[in-house]
């Protein structure tokens, strides 16, 4: 009768349009609303004896778990931004194609020219490998004075250990340094092979910023 009054068919690709399907539709909408009703609230509203019966009516839409995942903010918490200098001269002249450095990640205490910096396990504690240039060095000072440099921001995803080193302080940083002792640097050798204690060779990148939206 309602279908006839509304001018819609009495059946669709799912089958007959029944009153139970209507109850399921409105229940699912209330369950997935911006301020949703709880399963037990829906149970009372529908007049069911058990929550199990209500669960057959309340269906989760695909958008609901996706939104919940976004609201958790996992990626937002585990991403930081770092400033990058791009040497336009090296790119235009073709020097970058020949292997010369053309991008410099600002670590606060120095520059890293490793192209795949976001994948480097030592990025939170620079190991002074061949890709690292201290800012206090003459090479670092010449770089900062160079013309035709373009500043950009790069988003760097952090592991849980790296995030702890940024947020929780020295104890977490020491654990990270210990774990990195036998992991090869981008230049090849490990810290143990370099023959210098990790705490003496690793410089924490505490200057990495939060995402602009979190500041």
mmCIF file of the C-alpha atoms, coordinates in Angstrom:
data_MODEL
# 
_entry.id   MODEL 
# 
loop_
_atom_site.group_PDB 
_atom_site.id 
_atom_site.type_symbol 
_atom_site.label_atom_id 
_atom_site.label_alt_id 
_atom_site.label_comp_id 
_atom_site.label_asym_id 
_atom_site.label_entity_id 
_atom_site.label_seq_id 
_atom_site.pdbx_PDB_ins_code 
_atom_site.Cartn_x 
_atom_site.Cartn_y 
_atom_site.Cartn_z 
_atom_site.occupancy 
_atom_site.B_iso_or_equiv 
_atom_site.pdbx_formal_charge 
_atom_site.auth_seq_id 
_atom_site.auth_comp_id 
_atom_site.auth_asym_id 
_atom_site.auth_atom_id 
_atom_site.pdbx_PDB_model_num 
ATOM 1   C CA . UNK A 1 1   ? 0.000  0.000  0.000   1.00 0.00 ? 1   UNK A CA 1 
ATOM 2   C CA . UNK A 1 2   ? 2.801  2.410  0.901   1.00 0.00 ? 2   UNK A CA 1 
ATOM 3   C CA . UNK A 1 3   ? 4.672  1.606  -2.328  1.00 0.00 ? 3   UNK A CA 1 
ATOM 4   C CA . UNK A 1 4   ? 1.537  2.259  -4.319  1.00 0.00 ? 4   UNK A CA 1 
ATOM 5   C CA . UNK A 1 5   ? 0.937  5.599  -2.578  1.00 0.00 ? 5   UNK A CA 1 
ATOM 6   C CA . UNK A 1 6   ? 4.577  6.596  -3.065  1.00 0.00 ? 6   UNK A CA 1 
ATOM 7   C CA . UNK A 1 7   ? 4.488  5.602  -6.714  1.00 0.00 ? 7   UNK A CA 1 
ATOM 8   C CA . UNK A 1 8   ? 7.422  3.167  -6.477  1.00 0.00 ? 8   UNK A CA 1 
ATOM 9   C CA . UNK A 1 9   ? 7.637  -0.493 -7.540  1.00 0.00 ? 9   UNK A CA 1 
ATOM 10  C CA . UNK A 1 10  ? 6.845  -3.170 -4.988  1.00 0.00 ? 10  UNK A CA 1 
ATOM 11  C CA . UNK A 1 11  ? 10.102 -4.977 -5.791  1.00 0.00 ? 11  UNK A CA 1 
ATOM 12  C CA . UNK A 1 12  ? 13.708 -4.204 -6.801  1.00 0.00 ? 12  UNK A CA 1 
ATOM 13  C CA . UNK A 1 13  ? 16.884 -6.195 -7.561  1.00 0.00 ? 13  UNK A CA 1 
ATOM 14  C CA . UNK A 1 14  ? 17.007 -7.326 -3.918  1.00 0.00 ? 14  UNK A CA 1 
ATOM 15  C CA . UNK A 1 15  ? 13.472 -8.698 -3.980  1.00 0.00 ? 15  UNK A CA 1 
ATOM 16  C CA . UNK A 1 16  ? 10.142 -7.527 -2.598  1.00 0.00 ? 16  UNK A CA 1 
ATOM 17  C CA . UNK A 1 17  ? 10.038 -4.228 -0.738  1.00 0.00 ? 17  UNK A CA 1 
ATOM 18  C CA . UNK A 1 18  ? 8.608  -5.183 2.634   1.00 0.00 ? 18  UNK A CA 1 
ATOM 19  C CA . UNK A 1 19  ? 7.992  -3.476 5.935   1.00 0.00 ? 19  UNK A CA 1 
ATOM 20  C CA . UNK A 1 20  ? 10.941 -5.356 7.442   1.00 0.00 ? 20  UNK A CA 1 
ATOM 21  C CA . UNK A 1 21  ? 13.243 -3.928 4.790   1.00 0.00 ? 21  UNK A CA 1 
ATOM 22  C CA . UNK A 1 22  ? 11.965 -0.454 5.629   1.00 0.00 ? 22  UNK A CA 1 
ATOM 23  C CA . UNK A 1 23  ? 12.712 -1.063 9.319   1.00 0.00 ? 23  UNK A CA 1 
ATOM 24  C CA . UNK A 1 24  ? 16.185 -2.263 8.398   1.00 0.00 ? 24  UNK A CA 1 
ATOM 25  C CA . UNK A 1 25  ? 16.816 0.847  6.276   1.00 0.00 ? 25  UNK A CA 1 
ATOM 26  C CA . UNK A 1 26  ? 15.832 3.357  8.949   1.00 0.00 ? 26  UNK A CA 1 
ATOM 27  C CA . UNK A 1 27  ? 17.639 1.335  11.630  1.00 0.00 ? 27  UNK A CA 1 
ATOM 28  C CA . UNK A 1 28  ? 20.840 1.290  9.562   1.00 0.00 ? 28  UNK A CA 1 
ATOM 29  C CA . UNK A 1 29  ? 20.572 5.028  8.956   1.00 0.00 ? 29  UNK A CA 1 
ATOM 30  C CA . UNK A 1 30  ? 20.195 5.714  12.680  1.00 0.00 ? 30  UNK A CA 1 
ATOM 31  C CA . UNK A 1 31  ? 23.093 3.335  13.454  1.00 0.00 ? 31  UNK A CA 1 
ATOM 32  C CA . UNK A 1 32  ? 25.407 5.094  10.960  1.00 0.00 ? 32  UNK A CA 1 
ATOM 33  C CA . UNK A 1 33  ? 24.291 8.663  11.682  1.00 0.00 ? 33  UNK A CA 1 
ATOM 34  C CA . UNK A 1 34  ? 26.717 11.441 12.643  1.00 0.00 ? 34  UNK A CA 1 
ATOM 35  C CA . UNK A 1 35  ? 25.533 11.019 16.222  1.00 0.00 ? 35  UNK A CA 1 
ATOM 36  C CA . UNK A 1 36  ? 24.425 7.373  16.037  1.00 0.00 ? 36  UNK A CA 1 
ATOM 37  C CA . UNK A 1 37  ? 22.055 5.539  18.306  1.00 0.00 ? 37  UNK A CA 1 
ATOM 38  C CA . UNK A 1 38  ? 23.568 2.644  20.189  1.00 0.00 ? 38  UNK A CA 1 
ATOM 39  C CA . UNK A 1 39  ? 22.572 -0.922 19.444  1.00 0.00 ? 39  UNK A CA 1 
ATOM 40  C CA . UNK A 1 40  ? 20.753 -1.125 22.774  1.00 0.00 ? 40  UNK A CA 1 
ATOM 41  C CA . UNK A 1 41  ? 18.950 2.160  22.100  1.00 0.00 ? 41  UNK A CA 1 
ATOM 42  C CA . UNK A 1 42  ? 17.805 0.802  18.747  1.00 0.00 ? 42  UNK A CA 1 
ATOM 43  C CA . UNK A 1 43  ? 16.721 -2.398 20.461  1.00 0.00 ? 43  UNK A CA 1 
ATOM 44  C CA . UNK A 1 44  ? 14.341 -0.453 22.691  1.00 0.00 ? 44  UNK A CA 1 
ATOM 45  C CA . UNK A 1 45  ? 13.153 1.737  19.792  1.00 0.00 ? 45  UNK A CA 1 
ATOM 46  C CA . UNK A 1 46  ? 12.375 -1.290 17.622  1.00 0.00 ? 46  UNK A CA 1 
ATOM 47  C CA . UNK A 1 47  ? 10.795 -3.205 20.497  1.00 0.00 ? 47  UNK A CA 1 
ATOM 48  C CA . UNK A 1 48  ? 13.118 -6.211 20.190  1.00 0.00 ? 48  UNK A CA 1 
ATOM 49  C CA . UNK A 1 49  ? 13.704 -8.589 23.058  1.00 0.00 ? 49  UNK A CA 1 
ATOM 50  C CA . UNK A 1 50  ? 17.412 -9.090 22.345  1.00 0.00 ? 50  UNK A CA 1 
ATOM 51  C CA . UNK A 1 51  ? 20.251 -7.031 20.843  1.00 0.00 ? 51  UNK A CA 1 
ATOM 52  C CA . UNK A 1 52  ? 21.028 -9.985 18.554  1.00 0.00 ? 52  UNK A CA 1 
ATOM 53  C CA . UNK A 1 53  ? 17.697 -9.446 16.803  1.00 0.00 ? 53  UNK A CA 1 
ATOM 54  C CA . UNK A 1 54  ? 18.465 -5.736 16.395  1.00 0.00 ? 54  UNK A CA 1 
ATOM 55  C CA . UNK A 1 55  ? 21.893 -6.557 14.919  1.00 0.00 ? 55  UNK A CA 1 
ATOM 56  C CA . UNK A 1 56  ? 20.145 -8.172 11.944  1.00 0.00 ? 56  UNK A CA 1 
ATOM 57  C CA . UNK A 1 57  ? 18.531 -4.815 11.155  1.00 0.00 ? 57  UNK A CA 1 
ATOM 58  C CA . UNK A 1 58  ? 21.445 -2.469 11.870  1.00 0.00 ? 58  UNK A CA 1 
ATOM 59  C CA . UNK A 1 59  ? 23.956 -2.767 9.016   1.00 0.00 ? 59  UNK A CA 1 
ATOM 60  C CA . UNK A 1 60  ? 27.235 -0.850 8.978   1.00 0.00 ? 60  UNK A CA 1 
ATOM 61  C CA . UNK A 1 61  ? 27.718 1.182  5.810   1.00 0.00 ? 61  UNK A CA 1 
ATOM 62  C CA . UNK A 1 62  ? 31.175 1.199  4.127   1.00 0.00 ? 62  UNK A CA 1 
ATOM 63  C CA . UNK A 1 63  ? 31.667 4.865  5.047   1.00 0.00 ? 63  UNK A CA 1 
ATOM 64  C CA . UNK A 1 64  ? 31.347 4.216  8.781   1.00 0.00 ? 64  UNK A CA 1 
ATOM 65  C CA . UNK A 1 65  ? 34.532 2.168  9.371   1.00 0.00 ? 65  UNK A CA 1 
ATOM 66  C CA . UNK A 1 66  ? 36.418 4.416  6.935   1.00 0.00 ? 66  UNK A CA 1 
ATOM 67  C CA . UNK A 1 67  ? 35.402 7.515  8.898   1.00 0.00 ? 67  UNK A CA 1 
ATOM 68  C CA . UNK A 1 68  ? 36.219 5.799  12.191  1.00 0.00 ? 68  UNK A CA 1 
ATOM 69  C CA . UNK A 1 69  ? 39.683 4.958  10.856  1.00 0.00 ? 69  UNK A CA 1 
ATOM 70  C CA . UNK A 1 70  ? 40.236 8.592  9.871   1.00 0.00 ? 70  UNK A CA 1 
ATOM 71  C CA . UNK A 1 71  ? 38.974 9.826  13.233  1.00 0.00 ? 71  UNK A CA 1 
ATOM 72  C CA . UNK A 1 72  ? 41.520 7.645  15.028  1.00 0.00 ? 72  UNK A CA 1 
ATOM 73  C CA . UNK A 1 73  ? 44.158 9.852  13.387  1.00 0.00 ? 73  UNK A CA 1 
ATOM 74  C CA . UNK A 1 74  ? 46.850 7.182  13.117  1.00 0.00 ? 74  UNK A CA 1 
ATOM 75  C CA . UNK A 1 75  ? 48.500 8.672  10.023  1.00 0.00 ? 75  UNK A CA 1 
ATOM 76  C CA . UNK A 1 76  ? 48.177 12.213 11.325  1.00 0.00 ? 76  UNK A CA 1 
ATOM 77  C CA . UNK A 1 77  ? 50.044 11.250 14.498  1.00 0.00 ? 77  UNK A CA 1 
ATOM 78  C CA . UNK A 1 78  ? 52.723 9.326  12.627  1.00 0.00 ? 78  UNK A CA 1 
ATOM 79  C CA . UNK A 1 79  ? 53.628 11.913 10.008  1.00 0.00 ? 79  UNK A CA 1 
ATOM 80  C CA . UNK A 1 80  ? 55.957 14.876 10.398  1.00 0.00 ? 80  UNK A CA 1 
ATOM 81  C CA . UNK A 1 81  ? 57.157 17.445 7.902   1.00 0.00 ? 81  UNK A CA 1 
ATOM 82  C CA . UNK A 1 82  ? 60.761 18.377 7.237   1.00 0.00 ? 82  UNK A CA 1 
ATOM 83  C CA . UNK A 1 83  ? 62.086 21.245 5.134   1.00 0.00 ? 83  UNK A CA 1 
ATOM 84  C CA . UNK A 1 84  ? 63.899 20.367 1.925   1.00 0.00 ? 84  UNK A CA 1 
ATOM 85  C CA . UNK A 1 85  ? 66.152 22.602 -0.167  1.00 0.00 ? 85  UNK A CA 1 
ATOM 86  C CA . UNK A 1 86  ? 66.068 21.875 -3.897  1.00 0.00 ? 86  UNK A CA 1 
ATOM 87  C CA . UNK A 1 87  ? 69.102 22.992 -5.916  1.00 0.00 ? 87  UNK A CA 1 
ATOM 88  C CA . UNK A 1 88  ? 67.505 24.207 -9.128  1.00 0.00 ? 88  UNK A CA 1 
ATOM 89  C CA . UNK A 1 89  ? 70.897 24.759 -10.764 1.00 0.00 ? 89  UNK A CA 1 
ATOM 90  C CA . UNK A 1 90  ? 71.834 21.109 -10.277 1.00 0.00 ? 90  UNK A CA 1 
ATOM 91  C CA . UNK A 1 91  ? 68.534 20.020 -11.823 1.00 0.00 ? 91  UNK A CA 1 
ATOM 92  C CA . UNK A 1 92  ? 68.639 22.380 -14.814 1.00 0.00 ? 92  UNK A CA 1 
ATOM 93  C CA . UNK A 1 93  ? 72.307 21.737 -15.598 1.00 0.00 ? 93  UNK A CA 1 
ATOM 94  C CA . UNK A 1 94  ? 71.838 17.967 -15.553 1.00 0.00 ? 94  UNK A CA 1 
ATOM 95  C CA . UNK A 1 95  ? 74.260 17.487 -12.667 1.00 0.00 ? 95  UNK A CA 1 
ATOM 96  C CA . UNK A 1 96  ? 71.519 15.787 -10.665 1.00 0.00 ? 96  UNK A CA 1 
ATOM 97  C CA . UNK A 1 97  ? 71.124 13.176 -13.427 1.00 0.00 ? 97  UNK A CA 1 
ATOM 98  C CA . UNK A 1 98  ? 74.848 12.423 -13.082 1.00 0.00 ? 98  UNK A CA 1 
ATOM 99  C CA . UNK A 1 99  ? 74.480 11.658 -9.380  1.00 0.00 ? 99  UNK A CA 1 
ATOM 100 C CA . UNK A 1 100 ? 75.331 15.050 -7.856  1.00 0.00 ? 100 UNK A CA 1 
ATOM 101 C CA . UNK A 1 101 ? 73.258 16.115 -4.816  1.00 0.00 ? 101 UNK A CA 1 
ATOM 102 C CA . UNK A 1 102 ? 70.233 18.218 -5.699  1.00 0.00 ? 102 UNK A CA 1 
ATOM 103 C CA . UNK A 1 103 ? 67.969 18.000 -2.651  1.00 0.00 ? 103 UNK A CA 1 
ATOM 104 C CA . UNK A 1 104 ? 68.988 18.664 0.933   1.00 0.00 ? 104 UNK A CA 1 
ATOM 105 C CA . UNK A 1 105 ? 66.824 17.575 3.882   1.00 0.00 ? 105 UNK A CA 1 
ATOM 106 C CA . UNK A 1 106 ? 67.123 20.019 6.775   1.00 0.00 ? 106 UNK A CA 1 
ATOM 107 C CA . UNK A 1 107 ? 67.847 17.987 9.905   1.00 0.00 ? 107 UNK A CA 1 
ATOM 108 C CA . UNK A 1 108 ? 68.353 21.024 12.084  1.00 0.00 ? 108 UNK A CA 1 
ATOM 109 C CA . UNK A 1 109 ? 71.986 20.181 12.847  1.00 0.00 ? 109 UNK A CA 1 
ATOM 110 C CA . UNK A 1 110 ? 72.918 19.365 9.249   1.00 0.00 ? 110 UNK A CA 1 
ATOM 111 C CA . UNK A 1 111 ? 71.793 18.375 5.767   1.00 0.00 ? 111 UNK A CA 1 
ATOM 112 C CA . UNK A 1 112 ? 71.058 14.937 4.329   1.00 0.00 ? 112 UNK A CA 1 
ATOM 113 C CA . UNK A 1 113 ? 71.386 14.468 0.549   1.00 0.00 ? 113 UNK A CA 1 
ATOM 114 C CA . UNK A 1 114 ? 70.078 10.896 0.499   1.00 0.00 ? 114 UNK A CA 1 
ATOM 115 C CA . UNK A 1 115 ? 67.407 10.834 -2.236  1.00 0.00 ? 115 UNK A CA 1 
ATOM 116 C CA . UNK A 1 116 ? 65.314 8.235  -0.391  1.00 0.00 ? 116 UNK A CA 1 
ATOM 117 C CA . UNK A 1 117 ? 65.514 9.977  2.977   1.00 0.00 ? 117 UNK A CA 1 
ATOM 118 C CA . UNK A 1 118 ? 61.927 9.043  3.868   1.00 0.00 ? 118 UNK A CA 1 
ATOM 119 C CA . UNK A 1 119 ? 62.930 5.346  3.663   1.00 0.00 ? 119 UNK A CA 1 
ATOM 120 C CA . UNK A 1 120 ? 66.199 5.678  5.623   1.00 0.00 ? 120 UNK A CA 1 
ATOM 121 C CA . UNK A 1 121 ? 66.139 3.982  9.008   1.00 0.00 ? 121 UNK A CA 1 
ATOM 122 C CA . UNK A 1 122 ? 68.732 6.459  10.306  1.00 0.00 ? 122 UNK A CA 1 
ATOM 123 C CA . UNK A 1 123 ? 66.698 9.530  9.392   1.00 0.00 ? 123 UNK A CA 1 
ATOM 124 C CA . UNK A 1 124 ? 65.768 10.240 13.026  1.00 0.00 ? 124 UNK A CA 1 
ATOM 125 C CA . UNK A 1 125 ? 69.386 9.944  14.157  1.00 0.00 ? 125 UNK A CA 1 
ATOM 126 C CA . UNK A 1 126 ? 71.878 10.919 11.459  1.00 0.00 ? 126 UNK A CA 1 
ATOM 127 C CA . UNK A 1 127 ? 74.842 8.556  11.315  1.00 0.00 ? 127 UNK A CA 1 
ATOM 128 C CA . UNK A 1 128 ? 77.219 11.013 9.630   1.00 0.00 ? 128 UNK A CA 1 
ATOM 129 C CA . UNK A 1 129 ? 77.490 8.872  6.543   1.00 0.00 ? 129 UNK A CA 1 
ATOM 130 C CA . UNK A 1 130 ? 78.626 10.166 3.163   1.00 0.00 ? 130 UNK A CA 1 
ATOM 131 C CA . UNK A 1 131 ? 75.203 11.741 2.611   1.00 0.00 ? 131 UNK A CA 1 
ATOM 132 C CA . UNK A 1 132 ? 75.407 13.920 5.732   1.00 0.00 ? 132 UNK A CA 1 
ATOM 133 C CA . UNK A 1 133 ? 76.778 17.474 5.846   1.00 0.00 ? 133 UNK A CA 1 
ATOM 134 C CA . UNK A 1 134 ? 76.964 19.310 9.206   1.00 0.00 ? 134 UNK A CA 1 
ATOM 135 C CA . UNK A 1 135 ? 75.712 22.878 9.065   1.00 0.00 ? 135 UNK A CA 1 
ATOM 136 C CA . UNK A 1 136 ? 78.798 24.097 10.923  1.00 0.00 ? 136 UNK A CA 1 
ATOM 137 C CA . UNK A 1 137 ? 81.071 22.770 8.172   1.00 0.00 ? 137 UNK A CA 1 
ATOM 138 C CA . UNK A 1 138 ? 82.280 25.009 5.372   1.00 0.00 ? 138 UNK A CA 1 
ATOM 139 C CA . UNK A 1 139 ? 80.284 22.936 2.868   1.00 0.00 ? 139 UNK A CA 1 
ATOM 140 C CA . UNK A 1 140 ? 77.108 23.409 4.892   1.00 0.00 ? 140 UNK A CA 1 
ATOM 141 C CA . UNK A 1 141 ? 77.652 27.146 5.178   1.00 0.00 ? 141 UNK A CA 1 
ATOM 142 C CA . UNK A 1 142 ? 78.294 27.450 1.437   1.00 0.00 ? 142 UNK A CA 1 
ATOM 143 C CA . UNK A 1 143 ? 75.059 25.581 0.757   1.00 0.00 ? 143 UNK A CA 1 
ATOM 144 C CA . UNK A 1 144 ? 73.002 27.969 2.880   1.00 0.00 ? 144 UNK A CA 1 
ATOM 145 C CA . UNK A 1 145 ? 74.567 30.936 1.071   1.00 0.00 ? 145 UNK A CA 1 
ATOM 146 C CA . UNK A 1 146 ? 73.927 29.485 -2.372  1.00 0.00 ? 146 UNK A CA 1 
ATOM 147 C CA . UNK A 1 147 ? 71.458 31.202 -4.667  1.00 0.00 ? 147 UNK A CA 1 
ATOM 148 C CA . UNK A 1 148 ? 68.624 29.638 -6.645  1.00 0.00 ? 148 UNK A CA 1 
ATOM 149 C CA . UNK A 1 149 ? 67.585 27.250 -3.863  1.00 0.00 ? 149 UNK A CA 1 
ATOM 150 C CA . UNK A 1 150 ? 63.900 26.366 -3.585  1.00 0.00 ? 150 UNK A CA 1 
ATOM 151 C CA . UNK A 1 151 ? 62.444 25.528 -0.173  1.00 0.00 ? 151 UNK A CA 1 
ATOM 152 C CA . UNK A 1 152 ? 59.826 22.777 0.074   1.00 0.00 ? 152 UNK A CA 1 
ATOM 153 C CA . UNK A 1 153 ? 58.195 20.641 2.769   1.00 0.00 ? 153 UNK A CA 1 
ATOM 154 C CA . UNK A 1 154 ? 58.270 16.850 2.641   1.00 0.00 ? 154 UNK A CA 1 
ATOM 155 C CA . UNK A 1 155 ? 55.924 14.622 4.658   1.00 0.00 ? 155 UNK A CA 1 
ATOM 156 C CA . UNK A 1 156 ? 57.863 11.899 6.455   1.00 0.00 ? 156 UNK A CA 1 
ATOM 157 C CA . UNK A 1 157 ? 55.969 8.886  7.894   1.00 0.00 ? 157 UNK A CA 1 
ATOM 158 C CA . UNK A 1 158 ? 57.440 7.776  11.220  1.00 0.00 ? 158 UNK A CA 1 
ATOM 159 C CA . UNK A 1 159 ? 57.613 4.325  12.716  1.00 0.00 ? 159 UNK A CA 1 
ATOM 160 C CA . UNK A 1 160 ? 56.346 3.850  16.269  1.00 0.00 ? 160 UNK A CA 1 
ATOM 161 C CA . UNK A 1 161 ? 59.947 3.858  17.573  1.00 0.00 ? 161 UNK A CA 1 
ATOM 162 C CA . UNK A 1 162 ? 60.735 7.092  15.743  1.00 0.00 ? 162 UNK A CA 1 
ATOM 163 C CA . UNK A 1 163 ? 57.575 8.752  16.954  1.00 0.00 ? 163 UNK A CA 1 
ATOM 164 C CA . UNK A 1 164 ? 58.443 7.775  20.526  1.00 0.00 ? 164 UNK A CA 1 
ATOM 165 C CA . UNK A 1 165 ? 61.909 9.282  20.034  1.00 0.00 ? 165 UNK A CA 1 
ATOM 166 C CA . UNK A 1 166 ? 60.298 12.559 18.944  1.00 0.00 ? 166 UNK A CA 1 
ATOM 167 C CA . UNK A 1 167 ? 57.532 12.684 21.554  1.00 0.00 ? 167 UNK A CA 1 
ATOM 168 C CA . UNK A 1 168 ? 58.842 10.840 24.605  1.00 0.00 ? 168 UNK A CA 1 
ATOM 169 C CA . UNK A 1 169 ? 62.431 12.029 24.981  1.00 0.00 ? 169 UNK A CA 1 
ATOM 170 C CA . UNK A 1 170 ? 65.871 10.631 25.658  1.00 0.00 ? 170 UNK A CA 1 
ATOM 171 C CA . UNK A 1 171 ? 64.968 7.118  26.866  1.00 0.00 ? 171 UNK A CA 1 
ATOM 172 C CA . UNK A 1 172 ? 63.077 6.320  23.664  1.00 0.00 ? 172 UNK A CA 1 
ATOM 173 C CA . UNK A 1 173 ? 65.858 7.893  21.602  1.00 0.00 ? 173 UNK A CA 1 
ATOM 174 C CA . UNK A 1 174 ? 68.498 5.724  23.296  1.00 0.00 ? 174 UNK A CA 1 
ATOM 175 C CA . UNK A 1 175 ? 66.481 2.610  22.454  1.00 0.00 ? 175 UNK A CA 1 
ATOM 176 C CA . UNK A 1 176 ? 66.281 3.722  18.825  1.00 0.00 ? 176 UNK A CA 1 
ATOM 177 C CA . UNK A 1 177 ? 70.036 4.341  18.684  1.00 0.00 ? 177 UNK A CA 1 
ATOM 178 C CA . UNK A 1 178 ? 70.762 0.912  20.116  1.00 0.00 ? 178 UNK A CA 1 
ATOM 179 C CA . UNK A 1 179 ? 68.535 -0.726 17.511  1.00 0.00 ? 179 UNK A CA 1 
ATOM 180 C CA . UNK A 1 180 ? 70.313 1.131  14.706  1.00 0.00 ? 180 UNK A CA 1 
ATOM 181 C CA . UNK A 1 181 ? 73.814 0.033  15.748  1.00 0.00 ? 181 UNK A CA 1 
ATOM 182 C CA . UNK A 1 182 ? 74.021 -2.891 13.296  1.00 0.00 ? 182 UNK A CA 1 
ATOM 183 C CA . UNK A 1 183 ? 71.774 -1.501 10.556  1.00 0.00 ? 183 UNK A CA 1 
ATOM 184 C CA . UNK A 1 184 ? 73.695 -0.259 7.476   1.00 0.00 ? 184 UNK A CA 1 
ATOM 185 C CA . UNK A 1 185 ? 73.634 3.461  6.823   1.00 0.00 ? 185 UNK A CA 1 
ATOM 186 C CA . UNK A 1 186 ? 72.797 4.711  3.303   1.00 0.00 ? 186 UNK A CA 1 
ATOM 187 C CA . UNK A 1 187 ? 76.556 4.913  2.665   1.00 0.00 ? 187 UNK A CA 1 
ATOM 188 C CA . UNK A 1 188 ? 76.954 1.199  3.460   1.00 0.00 ? 188 UNK A CA 1 
ATOM 189 C CA . UNK A 1 189 ? 78.759 0.559  6.772   1.00 0.00 ? 189 UNK A CA 1 
ATOM 190 C CA . UNK A 1 190 ? 76.965 0.102  10.071  1.00 0.00 ? 190 UNK A CA 1 
ATOM 191 C CA . UNK A 1 191 ? 77.737 2.189  13.139  1.00 0.00 ? 191 UNK A CA 1 
ATOM 192 C CA . UNK A 1 192 ? 79.552 -0.765 14.666  1.00 0.00 ? 192 UNK A CA 1 
ATOM 193 C CA . UNK A 1 193 ? 81.714 -1.056 11.546  1.00 0.00 ? 193 UNK A CA 1 
ATOM 194 C CA . UNK A 1 194 ? 82.473 2.653  11.698  1.00 0.00 ? 194 UNK A CA 1 
ATOM 195 C CA . UNK A 1 195 ? 83.876 1.877  15.127  1.00 0.00 ? 195 UNK A CA 1 
ATOM 196 C CA . UNK A 1 196 ? 82.283 4.759  17.024  1.00 0.00 ? 196 UNK A CA 1 
ATOM 197 C CA . UNK A 1 197 ? 79.634 4.369  19.767  1.00 0.00 ? 197 UNK A CA 1 
ATOM 198 C CA . UNK A 1 198 ? 76.138 5.067  18.528  1.00 0.00 ? 198 UNK A CA 1 
ATOM 199 C CA . UNK A 1 199 ? 75.541 7.833  21.046  1.00 0.00 ? 199 UNK A CA 1 
ATOM 200 C CA . UNK A 1 200 ? 78.606 9.663  19.754  1.00 0.00 ? 200 UNK A CA 1 
ATOM 201 C CA . UNK A 1 201 ? 77.774 9.418  16.076  1.00 0.00 ? 201 UNK A CA 1 
ATOM 202 C CA . UNK A 1 202 ? 73.989 9.708  15.987  1.00 0.00 ? 202 UNK A CA 1 
ATOM 203 C CA . UNK A 1 203 ? 72.447 13.131 16.176  1.00 0.00 ? 203 UNK A CA 1 
ATOM 204 C CA . UNK A 1 204 ? 68.737 13.177 17.056  1.00 0.00 ? 204 UNK A CA 1 
ATOM 205 C CA . UNK A 1 205 ? 66.552 15.004 14.583  1.00 0.00 ? 205 UNK A CA 1 
ATOM 206 C CA . UNK A 1 206 ? 64.383 16.671 17.196  1.00 0.00 ? 206 UNK A CA 1 
ATOM 207 C CA . UNK A 1 207 ? 63.699 19.632 14.912  1.00 0.00 ? 207 UNK A CA 1 
ATOM 208 C CA . UNK A 1 208 ? 61.294 17.695 12.668  1.00 0.00 ? 208 UNK A CA 1 
ATOM 209 C CA . UNK A 1 209 ? 57.975 19.483 12.912  1.00 0.00 ? 209 UNK A CA 1 
ATOM 210 C CA . UNK A 1 210 ? 54.426 18.334 13.250  1.00 0.00 ? 210 UNK A CA 1 
ATOM 211 C CA . UNK A 1 211 ? 52.170 18.615 10.231  1.00 0.00 ? 211 UNK A CA 1 
ATOM 212 C CA . UNK A 1 212 ? 51.082 22.232 9.666   1.00 0.00 ? 212 UNK A CA 1 
ATOM 213 C CA . UNK A 1 213 ? 47.471 21.330 10.490  1.00 0.00 ? 213 UNK A CA 1 
ATOM 214 C CA . UNK A 1 214 ? 48.555 20.115 13.944  1.00 0.00 ? 214 UNK A CA 1 
ATOM 215 C CA . UNK A 1 215 ? 50.526 23.190 14.911  1.00 0.00 ? 215 UNK A CA 1 
# 
